[in-house]
Amino acid sequence: MQTMLKFAANLDIMFMQEASAGLVDRMKLAAAAGFKGVETPYPYEVAPSVLASVKESCGLEVVSMNAWPGDRTAGDHGISIFPERREEFREKLELSVTYLKVLLLFITFYIYFCLKVKF
């Protein structure tokens, strides 16, 4: 029996041909290119319900996403390490969980576990 590799398009780096290509457009482009799965590292520019609708209409599976990174334009690449940003991290983690639930990511359980940990 031969096993085929499964690839997912990372939409933070792929399908960026046009500067105006938003996340929804990149999801559609990935589906048109034959991808069945996508990684949406930072989906926070689009409402979760919109992403879920596009995901369903394109027949895509969202296989990964990152927690809220902070202000990427200011150079943030994550905020959990900063004690002074603990409250912001907690609030944004709740937002991330909302996206995970709507996008039906398996990792949702892991995030719920993390919420039980005292930060």
N, C-alpha and C positions, 0 to 999 in steps of 0.2 A: 504494500500500500504506500502510495506516495502522498506526502503532506505538502500542501502549498503554503508558502509564507503569506501572512496577512500584513499589509501595510496600511498605515493611517496617514493622512495628510496633516501636517502641522500647519495650521492656518495662521500662525504668527509669522511664518517665514515663506509659505508657499502661496501661489496665486496672487502675488502682489504686483502684477504687471502694471496696473493702473494705481496711481496714488489715491484715487477715490474709492478703490475697491474695499468696501466695508466687510465686516465679518459675514453678513448674510450672503453677499455676493460671492465671497470666497467659499462658503459652504456649497453654494450652487455650482461653482466652478469645479470643486473637488468631486462632487457627484457626477457631473458631466464628464469628468476625466476618468471615471470608473472606480473611484475610491468608495468603499463601503463604510469606512471609519474615518473620523477626524479628531484631531487634538485641537482644542480651543484654549490655549494657555490663559488668555485673559479675555473672557467673554463679556466683561462688564459694560461694554459700550452698547449692548443690545439687551432689551428686556428679556427675561427668561422665557416668557410665553411666546415671544416672537421666535426665539431660537428653537424652542420645542416644535413649533409649527413648521419651520423650515426643515428641521431635522426629520420630521415625519414625512413631509411632502417629498423630500429628496431621498428617502430611504436610507438615511445615514445613522450610524451609531457614533455617539460622542464617547471617545475612549479615555480622554483625560482632560483635565483643566487644572489650573493653579489656584491657590487661595489668593485673595486680594493682595496685590503686591505693594500697595501704597501709591504714591505719586510717581509714576514712571517718568514723567517729564522732568521731575526734579532729581532723578537718578535712583529712586527707590527700587529695590529688587526683592522686597519682603520686609515686613515690619515686626515679626514676632520676636526678634532678638533684642529689641529696644525696650527696656523696662518702662520708660516714660511714655511709650505708645501702647501699653498693655490694654487699655480700655478701647482704643481704636481697633486693635487687633481682634478683641472679642466681638465688637460690633460687626466688623467686616467678615469675620468668620461665619457669623449668622447669615450674612448676605451670600457668602460662598455656599453654605449649606442649602439655601434656597435654590440657587442655580443647580446644584447637584441633584436635588429632589426632582426638579422640573426636567432636567436632562437625563434622569434615570441612570446616573452613574453608579456603578457597583461600589465605588469608594465611599459612598455616602455613609455607610456604616462606620468606616474608619474615622471619618470626620466627627460623627456623633460621639465616638469613643473619646476623641481628643477634646471635645467640649466638656467632658466629665473631668478632665485633668485640670488641676488648679494652675493657672498661668500666673 
